[in-house]
Amino acid sequence: MSQLKTIQDENLPTWLPRLALHGGPRFLQIADALQAAMAAGSLQPGDRLPPQRQLAAQLDVDLTTITRAYDEARRRNLLEGRGARGTYVAAPKVELTSILDLSMNTPPPPDGVDFDDMLKQGLSQVLMRADSELLMTYHLAGGSDSDRKAGAKWLEPMFGRLDARQVLVCPGAQAAIAALILALTAPGDVILAEPTTYPGLRSAATQFGRHIIPVEADQHGMLPEMLEKACRQHQPGLVFLNPTLQNPTAITMPERRRKELAGIAQRCNVRIVEDDPYWLLAEAPPPPIATLAPEQVYYISTLSKCLTPGLRVAFVLIRDPHERERFLVALRSFALMVAPLTAALATQWILDGSADGLMEGVRKEARLRHRMARDILAGRYSGAGDGLHVWLELPAYWNSAQLARAADSEGIAVTPAEAFATGNVSVNAIRISLGSIKDRGRLQAGLQRLSHLLARRPEAFSAAVV
């Protein structure tokens, strides 16, 4: 049997292709055909499209499919409605801002995943199964029993089966980090971290009056002998590590190094905050440090980096019940709870398998974008081939702040090394985020523009003066 359904109607618009039985949702095939026809010039601004019922009959699909196709085309700014006169091809939308954002670490939109439909179905299931009043009232911090069970399931790839009571639900990883700092340290305490690390740590520590001291790292992450020396010298309240696809360097710490650091934490009786947002995106990552020293390590995993930032939900694994209560007291001081509707949607997606499907799509799209970056940036690319970002060391004739300013004047946003420094900047690099630009073509254009800029010397660059 042929995999294609040939469209027989002679009156069918010429811009429509054959509908593939296994080519994804039909409404997306129709919207894609509209977009391709406009790009090719076979459809022009002002052309009138067939009425929805007529097109549904011609394609032998239901009216809902055509309605969704037209809605999707409107969302892409391809069509405009003119009341009783019908639907017309829209004029190109004028983009007043042309910034290509390579600065924000967000998951790329996965190809072939109908996120709008997934969102509608997920919310429909939540509203059908939950009491709407419970979704609109205060909840205890730490999550409901169902939310904690979902968190335990989310963490199964890292830890196997968990007692859901050990898992706490938070409104994002930043809130979890802040609550751990408040719960486990006192004003004036030292927090040890790598020389370049997640900026949210520095922000929270500064606000709470804690001091971050950098510990030397190499190509495998924090150096064990330097950690032990710093522990004995500073008596730190916490050690902060982001060991998998580290932000910003994209280093994944090997298992041997993780074991060495866990052993030092145990010998020196120091606690580790293991912020691990990218573990599920990595190719065969080593076991978390929290599996090696479970009583010393507080583990954080967020949905924002694997699924979508709109789900401000993170899970924190804390083994000791007294430490869990201290954490919740700290969390309640500034973030009473996760928004119940958001938590319920995250729980629904995790328990019904939708989260796994979305994450797999994000993982595939991220790896495709890494291949694109490797091809365009050539010898400068030093990524891991997965995750959301690339750490790009710069040629000697550029420094990172200077390059970031030059890129901004060219309509490209990147993040310089200074944004991640816990002490004096010791590396000349920028972070390039690959997920924040939705369209691959625009991402490709941004990377190519950045590659051309890198090849130029600063003296060849001059900003306009007005």
N, C-alpha and C positions, 0 to 999 in steps of 0.2 A: 504493500500500500504506500502511495506517495506520501511524503512528509509535508507536502504543500497542498493547500486547497486552492485550485485555480479559480480565479474569479471570472465568470462567464459573461456577465452583463455588459453589453457593448456600450451602454451609456455611463459606465463607471468612470469617474474622474481619472484622467491619465496620470495624475500624480500619485495615486495609490498603488503600492506594490501588492504582490501576493501575500496573504496572511499565513505565516508559518505556524503550524500546529505546535511546534516546540520552540517558538521564538520569543517566549515571554508573554506577559499579559497583552491581550489584543488591543486594549485602549492605548497602551504605550507604543505598540507598533504603528498605530494610526497617527498618534502625535509625532512620532519620529519621522514618519513619511511626510507629514506636513512641513516639519522643520527642514528636511532634506530638500523638498521641492522648492521651498523659499530660498534656500542657499543656492540651488541650481538655477533659479530664475524661472522655473516653470509655473510658479505661483508668485504673483506680484502684489504689493500693497494695494488694497482696494478691491481685489478679486472677491467675489461672493462665493461662499461655500454652500454645498447642498444642504437643505433642511435635514435635521437629525433623523427624522423618521424615514425619509427617502434614502439616506445613506445607509441606515441600518438594514433596510430591505435589500438594497443592492449588495451589501456585504454579507447578508444572511447572518447577522449578529443581532443581539437584543439592543433595544434603545438605550439601556443603561451603559452599555459599552461605548456607544457614540457620545453620550453625554459626558462620560468620564474622559474620553479622548479630547473633546472640545474643552473641558475644564482644565485638563493638563496643558493643552496648547495655550489657553489664556494665561495659566500660571507662568508659562515661559514667555509671555508677552508676544505670542505669535498671532493671536486672534483678538478681535474686538466685536462686541455685540452692538447692534444698532436698532434695538427694539424690534418692532414688527417687520422691519426691512430685512432682518436676518443677521447672519454672522459673516464677517469679512476678515480678510488677511490684514493684519495691523501693520502700520508703518514702523520701521525700525525704531526702537527705543533709544533715545539719546542718553548716553551714560555721562553724567556730569563728573563722576569720580572714577578714575581709572586705576586706583591703587591695587596692586597685586600683593595680597597679604601672605607673606611667607614667614610671619612672626608668631602665629597663634597655633599651639599644639592641639588640634582637634581631629577627631576621626574623619577620614575622607568618606564622602557619600558612596556607599557600595553600589556597584553596577548590578542591575537586575533586581534590586530590592525595592519594592513599592512601599516606601516609608509612610506615605500618607495613608495607604490602606492598612498597613500594620498598626499605625497609631489609632486609626478609627476602630479597628477590630479589638485592639487591646483595651481601649477605653470602654468599648461596648461591653466586653466581658467583665470589666471591673464594675461598671454601673449595674450590670445584671446580677452580679453575685454579692455586691457589698451594699450595706445600708448607706444611702447618700448622706444621712445625717452624721454618720461616723466619719465620712470623708471630709466633712466641713467643720470638724471640731478639734479641740486640743487632744493630743496623744502624749503618752509618756515617752520621754527620750529613750533612745535605744532600739525602738521598733517593736512592732507587734510580734506575736509568736510566728505568724505566717511570714512576716518580713525577715525574721531571723532564720527561719528554715530556708527561705530563698537565698539568704546570704551564705548559709552553710553549703547549699548546693552550688552556688557560684564559686566558692572556694575549694570545692572537691578536686578539681584538676591539680591544685597545689598541695593539698593536705589529705586527700581521701575523705572518708566520712568524719564529720565533726559533730560534737554536741552543739546544737543550735544556741544553747544558752551562753556559749562562749563568744558568740558573734553579735556585735552591736551595729546598729544602722545609724548612719550620720548623714547630714546634709552636705555631702562632698568631702573630698580628701583634705582640703584646706581646713575645714572645720575640725576634722579628726586630728590633724597635726597640731592645731592651736589648742585643742582640749588636752592632748597628751602633754604638751609643754606646760600647761597650767597645772595638770594633775601631778606631774612627776618631777617638776623642778620648782625652784624658788627664785625670786628676783635676785639678780647677780650671778646666778649659776651659769656654768659653761655648757655649751652644746658643741660637740665635735662633729664636723662634716668635712666632706671633700672640698678641695679648693674651688671647684665650680659645682654648683648644686642648684636645686629647685629654688627660684626666688621667693616663693611663698614661705619657705622656712625662715629666710632672713627677715621678711616682713613681720611674721608673727613673733619671732624672737625679739626683734627691736621694740615692738609695741609692748611686750611683756617685761622688758628690762633684762633679758637674758643675753649672753655674749656668745657669739659663734666664733670658734677658733678652727681654722683649717688644718687638716691633717694631710700630709703629702700622699699623692696617688701616682700610680703608673698606668700602663696600658691595660691592666687588669682591675683597676679600682684602688681603693684605700690600701696603703701599705701596712701590713700587720705590725711590724716592728715600730713604725711611727705611731700607730694607734696605741700600742702598749705604753710607749714613752709618754704620749700625751695624757693617757689615763692616769698614770702615776704622778705626772706633773700638775695636772689641772683638776683632778677629781671631778670629772664632768657629771652633770645630771643626766645627760642623754648623749647617745651617738645617733646621728641621722644618716641613713643609707638608702640609696635608690639603686639597687644592684642590677636590675635588668633593663637593658636599653636606657641607660642612665640619662637623665635630663640635666645637662644638654649634650654630653659627649657621646651618647649612644653606645657606650661600653656595656657589655654584659659580663659581670664578674663571674669567673669560672668557679666550679664547685670547690676546688681546693682552697681558693682564697676565701670563700664564704666560711668554710670550716675553720680556717685559721682565725678569722675575725670573731666567729662565734666562741671559739675557745678563749680568746683574750677577754671577751665580754664576761664570760663565766669566771675566769681567774680574777679579774679586776672588779667583779660584781657591779658592772655598769649595764644599763639598759639600752637597748637599740630600738629605734623606731625604723621599721622597714617599710618605706613607702614604695609600693610595687605596682604602679598603674599599668605597666606595659607587659607584664609576665604573660598574659594570655595572647598577646600579639606576637610574641617571640617564637622563633623556630627552635624547638627542643631546649628550652631554658633549664638551667640547673635548679635543683630544689631550693625553695626560699630559705633564707637564714633562719626563719622562725621554725623550720622543721629540725634544725640542728641544735638550737638552744631555746626550746619553747617557753621556758620560764623567764628568759631574759629579753625576749623580742616581742614587740607589739606590731602586728602586721596590718597594713592598710591596702585595700584594693578598691578602686573606684570604677563606676560604670561610665564616667565622663570620657575616658580615653579609649574605651573599647566599643562603646555603643553610640552615645550622643551626649554632648554637654548639657542638654536640657534635662537629663535625668540627674539631678543633683543628689546622687545617692552613692555613698561609700560604705564598705563593710570593714569593721575593725575586729580583729581576732585578739582577744585578751583572755588568757587561760585562768588567771587568778580571780575569784569572785570579789575579793576586797579591792583589787585594782580596777575591776570593771565598775564598781560603785564610785570610786574616786574619779574615774574618767567621766561617768555620767553626771556627777555633780559639777565638774568643770564645764562640760558641754552645755548643761542647762543654764550656765551663767551668761551665755551669749547666743545660743541656738537651741531653743526649747525642743525642736523636733524637725524631722523631715516633713515637708508638706505631704499630708496623708494621701492625696490623689497621686502625687508623683511616686511615693513609696508603693502604693497599690499597683500602679502600672508597671513599675520595675519588677515587683514580685510576680505579677501575672506573666510578664514576658519570660522571666527566668524559669518559672515552674511549667509553662506550656511549651518551652523550647524555642520561642521566638527570639530570645536573646542570643542563643547559640547561632541561629541562622544569620542574624544581623551581624554578629561578631565575625563569623566566617567571611561574610561579604566585605567587612571592613579590612580584615586581614589580607584578603586577596587583592583588594584595591590598593592597600598600602604597599604591598610588594610590587605591584605593577608600577606604582609611582616611584618607588626606589629604583627600579630598572630604568625608568625615564631619566631620573636624576643622574644615575651612573653614566648613561650614554651622553648626556649633555655636558655634565661637569667633568667628564673624562678623568684625567689624572688627579684632579682635586677631590673627587668623591671619596669619602672614607666611612660611609654608612655601614650598617650591619645587614642591609637588605630587607629589613622589616622594621616595624615600629612606625612612628609618626614623624621623625625628624632626622636630619643629617647635621653633623658637626663638621664645619668646613674650615680647616686651617688655611690662613691667607698667605699669599706671597708677601715677601718682606717689604715690598714697596707700599703695601696697604697696612693700616692698623684698623682694628675692628670698628671703633667708633667712627673713624673717618669713612670707612666703607659703608657703614649703615647710613650715614648722612648722604653720601653720594647715591646710594641705592634709593633712598627716599626721594631725592630730587628726580630720579628716573621713574618714579611711580611704583617702587618695590619696597615692601616693608620686611626687614630681617631683624634678628635680635643679636646685638654684639655681645662679646664675652663678658663685658663689664656687668651686664644684667645678672649674671650667674655667680659672680665672684664673692667668695666669703672672706677674702683678704685682698692683698695686692694682686692685680691681674697678672697672671704668669703665662697666659697663652693668648695668641693672636688668632682669633677665630670668630665665626658667626654661627648661629643656629638657624637652619632653614627648615621650616615646618612644611610638610608636604600635603596636609589634609585640609587646610583652611580654605583653599580655592576649590570651589565645587567642580568647575568645568576643567577637564584634563587639558583641553586646548589652551586655556588661559594659564594653567600651571606651566605647560610647556613653554609658552611665550615668556612667562616670568623667569623661568630657569635659564632660557636662552639669553634674555636681556641681562641677567645677572652674570652669566658666563662671559659675555662681551665686556661687561664692566670690569670684571676681575682681570681681564687681559690688558686693560688700559692702565696706565700709570696715573697716579693722582694729579700730576702736573698737567696731564692731558684733559683733566676734567675741570670745568669752571661753571659755577652757578650763575644764572642770570641775575642781574641787579635791576630792580625796578623802583 
